[in-house]
Amino acid sequence: MKAATILGAALAAVAVNAGVVPRDTANNDGLTEPPALADLLEQAKAQVIGNVTENEAKMRKRGETPRCTVRNLVFRREYGSLSKAERLAYVNAVKCLQSLPPRTPGDAAPGAKSRFDDFVVTHIQQTLDIHYSGIFQAWHRWFVYQYELALRNECGYTGYQPYWDWPKYATAPQDSPIFNGDPYSLGGNGEYIPHEGPIITPPPGIGGDSIPLPAGVGGGFVKTGPFANMTVNLGPVGGLADTAPGPLGGLGWNPRGLKRDLGGAMNMRYANYTTVLRLLTQPNVDAYRIVSEGIPYTPEIGPHGGIHYTMGGDPGGDLFTSPGDPAFWVHHGQMDRMWATWQALGIFSNTRYTDLGSGRYAHRTWDNAPASDLAQLTDVIDMGYAAPSTTIGEVMSTTGGDLCYFYL
């Protein structure tokens, strides 16, 4: 959706919402969207459109041509808000990507059998560098954007990357338009099998305790929807107790069916409306990161991990191989939406577009262990064979550099 069609309403919202104090949420149960959250989302959208408009005017006054304008600013949308035709177009583009040959050389990852797998390989190879570190948010922003470009440029998709609005379906994500198993979904839940919940274990060389989590209401193979017959080629790598790694540390060929273990317990616990509102009202990026990602190997795993384990199964329950589940991309669409919204809400300061923080997750290593330098805006975001690389500074704003999008 183009920004020009909502410009007038959004600019009006800036005037209404500027400086607004979030409305009382004391009686909110976490499962009903509070008015304060709706206020903040509208305020952020209006602020972004206002900033793009102002920047365009300044550049044109200097005789420069802006790359991102209100006329080419696009909006990513919530998966369930797409029409059936739009959802089907997205599904078909993902399946197309899974049918194209890989760019990853066979000697680098013999398990990569498709363009879709190129992205999984890149994530596997860099997992311990791109989580709980200063590059995490920017790396995944560029990762999702390049996936979106692959869908559009290589598979003829004309839409944009949708997102999973976590709290909207928190009580039963398996019944949502994302996972209900109809032809327009990303496939259904795994077939129910009696089982215990997963136990998260630290990767080799990473300290911390194992954490038991509640089971979902699936656990078996996905047998409904467009991805019922999907083959997972790579992984697993690690992170779950009693799960043996695949060949070549997860980079070898290990064909198997897609499994999921969706259910409401994890979603309601870690990614309800209260959590989202708390996330968007954090005062700085260090505090934001703690709410968003929790504290590794404690029960407080935050909405990032909470939703990964809401999907569960294989490969979604494996931190390394998780992009192999098509639902990874709508989850990280929401992760990016939250960060972009939080950035836009820093109305009186531009530091949210330049500050990577100085806390435990601001360094170049996982949770700053071993101790390392702080990440810098000049640090490279490496996409391996999946896509072009860039730097953190180039993607700090969704309306700067090569980017020109926001969220409805």
FENCORQUI-V728506 format. One record per backbone hydrogen bond with DSSP energy under -0.5 kcal/mol. NH is the residue of the N-H (numbers start at 1). CO is the residue of the C=O. If there is no record, write none. Layout:
NH|CO + NH|CO
This chain:
3|73 + 4|70 + 5|2 + 6|3 + 7|3 + 7|4 + 10|6 + 11|7 + 12|8 + 13|9 + 14|10 + 15|11 + 16|12 + 17|13 + 18|14 + 20|17 + 22|20 + 28|25 + 37|34 + 38|34 + 39|35 + 40|36 + 41|37 + 42|38 + 43|39 + 44|40 + 45|41 + 46|42 + 47|43 + 48|44 + 49|45 + 50|46 + 51|47 + 52|48 + 53|49 + 54|50 + 55|51 + 56|52 + 57|53 + 58|54 + 59|55 + 60|56 + 61|57 + 62|58 + 63|60 + 64|59 + 66|64 + 69|67 + 72|69 + 73|69 + 74|404 + 75|1 + 76|406 + 79|163 + 81|78 + 82|78 + 82|79 + 87|83 + 88|84 + 89|85 + 90|86 + 91|87 + 92|88 + 93|89 + 94|90 + 95|91 + 96|92 + 97|93 + 98|94 + 99|95 + 99|96 + 100|96 + 108|105 + 109|105 + 111|251 + 112|109 + 113|111 + 115|97 + 115|100 + 116|97 + 118|114 + 119|115 + 119|116 + 120|116 + 121|117 + 122|118 + 123|119 + 124|120 + 125|121 + 126|122 + 127|123 + 127|124 + 129|126 + 130|126 + 131|127 + 134|363 + 136|133 + 139|135 + 140|136 + 141|137 + 142|138 + 143|139 + 144|140 + 145|141 + 146|142 + 147|143 + 148|144 + 149|145 + 150|146 + 151|147 + 152|148 + 153|149 + 154|150 + 155|150 + 155|151 + 156|152 + 157|151 + 163|77 + 164|330 + 165|163 + 166|164 + 168|165 + 169|165 + 169|166 + 170|167 + 172|169 + 175|172 + 176|173 + 179|176 + 180|176 + 185|182 + 186|178 + 188|224 + 191|221 + 193|218 + 200|198 + 200|211 + 201|239 + 206|203 + 209|297 + 211|200 + 213|198 + 217|262 + 219|260 + 220|191 + 222|258 + 223|189 + 223|221 + 225|181 + 226|182 + 228|225 + 230|227 + 232|230 + 232|256 + 233|231 + 235|250 + 241|199 + 243|240 + 244|242 + 246|236 + 249|246 + 250|246 + 250|247 + 251|248 + 252|247 + 254|233 + 256|232 + 258|230 + 259|314 + 260|220 + 261|311 + 267|263 + 268|264 + 269|265 + 270|266 + 271|267 + 273|30 + 276|272 + 277|273 + 278|274 + 279|275 + 280|276 + 281|277 + 281|278 + 282|279 + 288|284 + 289|285 + 290|286 + 291|287 + 292|288 + 293|289 + 294|290 + 295|300 + 296|294 + 298|295 + 301|299 + 303|291 + 304|292 + 305|301 + 306|302 + 307|303 + 308|304 + 309|305 + 310|306 + 311|307 + 312|308 + 314|259 + 317|313 + 318|315 + 319|317 + 320|238 + 322|318 + 324|321 + 325|322 + 326|324 + 328|325 + 329|326 + 331|327 + 332|328 + 333|329 + 334|330 + 335|331 + 336|332 + 337|333 + 338|334 + 339|335 + 340|336 + 341|337 + 342|338 + 343|339 + 344|340 + 345|341 + 346|343 + 347|345 + 349|346 + 353|350 + 354|351 + 355|351 + 356|354 + 362|359 + 364|373 + 366|128 + 367|132 + 368|365 + 369|366 + 375|362 + 379|376 + 381|390 + 382|380 + 383|381 + 386|383 + 387|383 + 390|381 + 392|379 + 393|377 + 394|391 + 395|391 + 395|392 + 396|393 + 400|397 + 403|400 + 405|398 + 406|74 + 408|76
